[in-house]
Amino acid sequence: MEIDFAICYYGLTRSTQRVYETHFSNVFNVLKNHGLTYKTFIHTWKTQDNKQQIRETVVHQEINYTEYALLNPDVYKLDSQEEFLSTINMDNYFYEDIYEASGNCISGEWIPSLVQNHVCALESQKRSLELAEAFMNDGTTFKHVMFIRPDVMIQNKLPVTNILANSDALSIPDYEHSEGLNEQLAITNWSLAALYGKRINELTEFRKQNGRIIPEKYVKYIVDKYSIPVNKIPFLCIIIRPL
């Protein structure tokens, strides 16, 4: 059976209860109205103290581990963030001596807590795609993959016609490109999905050769490395931070 979209959610669910209705009205229902099929996958993290860190600040409101169900996923997986972090060396992604000398700037490093958060987000994205890959073991195939965060409020309808007309490209929102390309949402065909969704596999090498890690800069690196066409779409997603 061929399904049009694998929708891969990744990262902490945190503000899902405040935004999930916009995912139904602006993504799920839009796909249905175009006669397109989809399956939904969520990978997220459990933290040791059930708290999360936003920039330099720990949010003391406990993570709600049940709100993922508001998105009605077909497959859901919760893993230990601390267990993952124990398997990697953050010195490969963040150079403390450079941060101490130059701080948070283009020639320095990004804020250390944000680098760690991004590494965790990339690993979660990879694991979400792997959930979709495992789903294919029963003979199911997917045409496209949408990578999306569960904490974004979606402001307008998914431009499905535009995306399908550019199915060989990486479709991303056309705003906040910073030092590269927006990474809050991405849509690819299946053949490109692993290049984008598993890009954490190349992050250490990127840091060695290309300076500090920030999300947009790294997306552009992957796009340029693999000559992936980019389709910038009029689709606005706003990250909603915990209260």
Stockholm file with secondary structure:
# STOCKHOLM 1.0

chainA/1-243         MEIDFAICYYGLTRSTQRVYETHFSNVFNVLKNHGLTYKTFIHTWKTQDNKQQIRETVVHQEINYTEYALLNPDVYKLDSQEEFLSTINMDNYFYEDIYEASGNCISGEWIPSLVQNHVCALESQKRSLELAEAFMNDGTTFKHVMFIRPDVMIQNKLPVTNILANSDALSIPDYEHSEGLNEQLAITNWSLAALYGKRINELTEFRKQNGRIIPEKYVKYIVDKYSIPVNKIPFLCIIIRPL
#=GR chainA/1-243 SS CEEEEEEEEESCCTTHHHHHHHHIIIIIHHHHHTTCCEEEEEEEEECTTSCEEETTEEECSCCCTTGGGGGCCSEEEEEEHHHHHTTSCGGGTCCHHHHHHHCBSTTSBCCHHHHHHHHHHHHHHHHHHHHHHHHGGGSCEEEEEEEECTTEEECSCCCHHHHHHTTTSEEEESSCCTTSCCCSEEEEEHHHHHHHHTGGGGHHHHHHHHCSCCHHHHHHHHHHHTTCCEEEECCCEEECCCC
#=GC SS_cons         CEEEEEEEEESCCTTHHHHHHHHIIIIIHHHHHTTCCEEEEEEEEECTTSCEEETTEEECSCCCTTGGGGGCCSEEEEEEHHHHHTTSCGGGTCCHHHHHHHCBSTTSBCCHHHHHHHHHHHHHHHHHHHHHHHHGGGSCEEEEEEEECTTEEECSCCCHHHHHHTTTSEEEESSCCTTSCCCSEEEEEHHHHHHHHTGGGGHHHHHHHHCSCCHHHHHHHHHHHTTCCEEEECCCEEECCCC
//
